[in-house]
Amino acid sequence: MLTGVAVLGCGDDSSSTGSEGGDSSGTTTSPATDEGSTQAPMETTSADGTGSESSGPGAACGNGVVDPGEDCDDENMLEDDGCYSNCTIPYEELWTQTFDDGEDDLARDALFDGEGNLYVLGSSEVGGGGFDLWLRQYLPDGSEGFTWTYDGAFGGDDFGQRMAWHPSGDLMIVGSEQSDQGSDVLVIRLELSGPSVVWSDTYDGPDTGLMGADDDFGDHVAVTAEGDVLVAGTVREVDQEWNAWLRRYDGDGNELWTLAHDEAMLSDASEAVVVDAAGDIYHVGGIEVSNGDADGWVRKLDADGNEIWTHTIGGVVFRDATLDAEGNLVLTGVDIEAGTAPDLWLGKYDPDFGVLGNTSYDSGGSFDFGLGVAVGSGGDVYVAGSITVVGEQGQIWAARYQPNVNLRWWSHSYGNDRAHLEDDAFAIAINDDESRVAIVGQETVLGQGRNTWVRMLQNNPVPMP
């Protein structure tokens, strides 16, 4: 059984899977359907990727023949099999980009802007001198807009973890920066026209006096309607393990309040923070309830940081969270049942934490993780993570679910078949009109270590009810 501590995980994964040189040219583009994908290539329509020009499904949908008006026909009326029940194609691959700067390159988050540009946040290992925080803008056609990096004052390992839009149009970034005492929580407000830093802040928790035990990590960020910034982190305290940590800043970077959560002197980790339209805050993480076992933990707070309620779910470790348009909380993570392999988990809850739906996914392999979640403009839920396939260490996996998360419309997986090593998706992003889905993570390439990996899908309409 995978222990809770292993899935809680504090901070950034900076361990190397090996780097032996490799192409340092930067960005490479792969075809729309590449040989590493485990999903059967789908029939495509027009060359420009705009989809079928037909007016609707054919009358004989499900007969196994692509009749006039149909894009596909797989001889059934099921979803999640590459052909919708109305004989239309669920999605099409538009482009895939990878980035290799010679050593390990890690992607952790992605956001669209209103013009359809995609921003990917992560870290890049620089010539044996540690990691730099790394941000790249991709234009709608997949070409590079700009790349911005951040190297902290001590020149050590600096990681980008999550992003959120500020009402000003600036980008809020959280992660960690290495100092002379270990890693510190890092917060940056970035103006994009430069790009240039508007303000930044670091948080260094109390000195524990123990070598390697003074690390603090920024895990997630949210922004209120008035422009205040909420940062969730995981920090080390004296004579304790890690605590879940939450700080509120005003838009200029001034601290308004700070909270920490410690559960029975064991390890507690932040994973996400989100804020609803009324200004109420959901702080999401995990708590270690015994040596090696963890529960999912959600605390709802008012704007001043006062607790409204706290709930835990046994045997589930949360890894990401978001809100839908009605203010319902959507969570993803890992379902860890005693004696069984962990499964990817997805759940939806109302503002009082009443269950609206939940589901899990078991690939049949050893470990399946939900690591990123998003909600489209129509309410459908999108999840990304990693699954285990027999003969491989891990594959990137993403899926689209109905709003109640009970029906899966489609799923998509990718594994580098030249390595069969660890490939993971950490984030999934949806553009404003839900016509595009970006899946972001990393793939392991022999001789290159881990490379950032970004795939853009054209997201086609689902069958009508």
Secondary structure, DSSP 4 states (H G I P E B T S, - for coil): ---HHHHH--S-------------SEEEEE-SS-TTB-SPPPP--STTS-----SS--TTTTSSS--TT-S---SS--SSSSS-TTS--SEEEEEEEEEE-SS-EEEEEEEE-TTS-EEEEEEEE-TTS-EEEEEEEE-TTS-EEEEEEE--TT-S--EEEEEEE-TTS-EEEEEEEEETTEEEEEEEEEETTTTEEEEEEEE-----SSTT----EEEEEEE-TTS-EEEEEEEE-TTS-EEEEEEEE-TTS-EEEEEEE--TTS-EEEEEEEE-TTS-EEEEEEEEEETTEEEEEEEEE-TTS-EEEEEEEETEEEEEEEE-TT--EEEEEEE--TTS--EEEEEEE-TT--EEEEEEE--SSS-EEEEEEEE-TTS-EEEEEEE--TTSS-EEEEEEE-TTSSSEEEEEEE--TTT----EEEEEEE-TTS-EEEEEEEEEETTTEEEEEEEEEEEPPPPP-
